[in-house]
Amino acid sequence: LAMIRSNIWMLDALSRNPQVQVAGLIVCCSYKGFTFKDNLTLSKAAKVSEQMATFKYVSIMGFRLTGAFMLDQPAYMTWLWAVIRLFVSDVIRARFHLCGSDYDKVKAVLPDTSILPVCMGGKVEDGGFSWVEEQVANEAKRQ
């Protein structure tokens, strides 16, 4: 439940960002070392009702997803996407990319690659934790 709440909080904070409101959001996920067993563990950690609440919340957020890049994805994600892509619109297919270890695909669409973590060829050394701390401080000021 804490993971779901933190994701919703983070999405809410992102929706207030003027850059995200104008340009949309690009999501980059690295699955290096991620296994099928890890996926099962994560899916069991959140109840279906909690997952549905998250998806519902995301669908009413005030921003658009302009791209989703899955890096170093396990083979089962590639197979799963091959089936799912048959049932989604051309717009979704154009925004969702399985990149494997080709980080250049992400760098080609980002105007500033320095915002990526170091492991993806960027300059952010803390994995984005400083942004989270800044958002928590802003939230404390508002209350």
DANORNOR-V189349 format. One record per backbone hydrogen bond with DSSP energy under -0.5 kcal/mol. NH is the residue of the N-H (numbers start at 0). CO is the residue of the C=O. Records with the same first field share a line. If there is no record, write none. Layout:
BEGIN
NH: CO, CO
END
This chain:
BEGIN
4: 0
5: 1
6: 2
7: 3
8: 4
9: 5
10: 6
11: 7
12: 8
13: 9
14: 10
15: 11, 12
16: 13
20: 16
21: 17
22: 18
23: 19
24: 63
26: 24, 66
28: 68
30: 28, 70
33: 30
38: 34
39: 35
40: 36
41: 37
42: 38
43: 39
44: 40
45: 41
50: 46
51: 47
52: 48
53: 49
54: 50
55: 51
56: 52
57: 53
58: 54
59: 55, 56
60: 57
65: 24, 63
66: 24
67: 94
68: 26
69: 67, 96
70: 28, 68
71: 99
76: 73
77: 73
78: 74
79: 75
80: 76
81: 77
82: 78, 79
83: 79
84: 80
85: 82
86: 83
87: 84
92: 88
93: 89
94: 90, 91
95: 91
96: 67, 94
98: 69, 96
99: 69
101: 98
102: 100
104: 101
105: 102
106: 102
107: 103
108: 104, 105
109: 105
114: 111
115: 112
117: 123
119: 116
120: 117
121: 116
122: 113, 115
123: 115
124: 122
128: 125
131: 127
132: 128
133: 129
134: 130
135: 131
136: 132
137: 133
138: 134
139: 135
140: 136
141: 137
142: 138
END
